[in-house]
Amino acid sequence: MQHGGDLTLAIDRFGGTPETWMDLSTGINPHSYPVPQEIPSNAWTSLPAQAAEEHLISAARQNYKVPDHLGLVAAPGTQILLSLLPSILPEGTAALASPTYPSHKAVWLREGRELVEVSSIFALPAEAKIVLLVNPNNPDGQLIDVKSLMEIARALTDRGGFLVLDEAFSDVVPGSSLLPYINDENILVLRSFGKFFGLAGLRLGFLAGPRSITKRVSEMLESWCVSGPTLEIGAKALRDKDWQETTTRRLIEEMADLTLLLTQHELSVYGGTPLYALAGLRKASALHEALARRHIWTRVFDYAPTWIRFGLPKGSENMQRLSDALAEAKKEL
């Protein structure tokens, strides 16, 4: 699967309706932020206002601890932001820490850029000008420490290059973000709103970095790229610290329960974040299909046939449903 989160293929192949399926193929928070009912009517009827966008940017800057000297731009999801970078960043070899989120590779190759994949961020080719890293990584949750990232960023800056960090899942790993530590290094950071807040359909993401880069990105996105309702909901959620702290604790606790459940069913869990668990077994694809016959959709990977990833089930009832399905699938296999 290129991406999780679309049940069209699952329903076409295994039947059912969206309501009968439990979708565990993504790393999206199943306990979504409550959409406020008091969204101003003009957010729907008028073009997005500059003041509303500035309010959102201010909330994101505070929430993500973006230093004042860095630029920050909002877009309809980080997917469009990462797709613009190959046409903006300097010429030269790009190194991608892999395996990881596949879109990073796809957009650089699509633009005809030279890309090499490395198994470790600590084994970068000497000629690398751009380094692409998802941190925490998707799908294994590997986390690179701040000190190591800063050393890599300074080396790249000295050669006129950039470190590009995709921090899509850093909301649920406190202390993992590089943003508070950036000075004059050439670092670009992507932040996803929809995953932690569970509102992926809202389509909202951010890019922080040198103002010369964020200005160019903003110009390429042009006017009104983020909808009025998204500006309102995003700003409110980003300022709601109580919800964020409570939800982070809840996700950590529920992921501990999921990890225990998978282990009890003889799956080896060896990676993940509080939003997804990566497990390994010899017949991962067979288990994926057995669960799909029970209308539970997981994520498998063409490049790693022994991997299967589980998003977090919503609530104890769905956790029990997964447990029952795993027990049935084990007998079947």
C-alpha positions, 0 to 999 in steps of 0.5 A: 500500500502506498498509503493507509487510510483509504478503505476503497480497496478493502471494501472492493476486495472483501466487501462490507461498508465503511461502517463495518470496517475498523481501519487500523491502516493509519497513524491517525489519532482515533480520539479526534479533537472535538470540532467546535460548533461555534465556527463563525458563519463567515468562515464558510461564506467568505474568503479566508481572511489574512487576520485568521491566517495570522491567528493560526500561524501565531497559535502554531508558532507557540504550540510547536515552539518555533523560534521567532527568527524562523518563517512559518507557512501553513498549507492544506496538508504536509503532503503538498509542502514536501512535494514543493521542496525538490524544486526549491532547494539547492541542486545536489544529491539528496540522501533519504534515511530509509525505509520511511514514508514513501512520498519523500522518495517519490517527489524527489524522483519525480522532479528528476533529482538525484536521490540515494537511500541510506539505512542510517543517518550516520552513514551519509554519503560525503556528497549529500547536499540535502538530507531527508529524515522522518523523525520519529520515523514512519513506520518503525518509530526510530528517533534520532537525538537532537544533538546528532541532528544538530551536528548533521545540520551544521555540516550540511549548512557549511556546504550550502545544504539543508536538513529536511525533517518530517516531524509528523508524529513528534506531537506524541513523543514529547521532547523529540522536536528539533524546532526549539533548538534551531539557530542559523542552521539550514533546517526545514521542519514539516509538522502535520496537524491531522495526525495528532488531532485526529482531523486528517480530513481537515488538511492542514500542515506547516513548514518552518525554516529560513524565511527565504524558503518559507516565503518562496513556498508561500508564494507557490501556494498562493492565496487562500490555500487554507480554508476558512473553517480550517483556520478557525479549527486549527487555531483553537486546537493548537491553543488547547493545551489541556486537551493536548496533554490529556490526549497524549497521556491517553494515547500512551496508555492505550498503546501500552495496552495494544502492545501487550495485546499483540504480544499475547497473540505472539506478534513481535512488536519492535517499533512504533509511536503512541499512534501505531505499533509495528510488528513482525511475523513470517506470514504478515501478508497472510495475517493482513488478509485474514484480518481483512476478511474480518473487516479489520484493515492493517498496513503491510509493506512491499519492501518488508514482507514480514512487517505489519503495522497496527494503528490504535483501535478506538476504545476497549470494544474495538480493542477486544474486537481486534483481539478476537480477530487475531485469535481467529486468524491465528487458528486459520493460518 
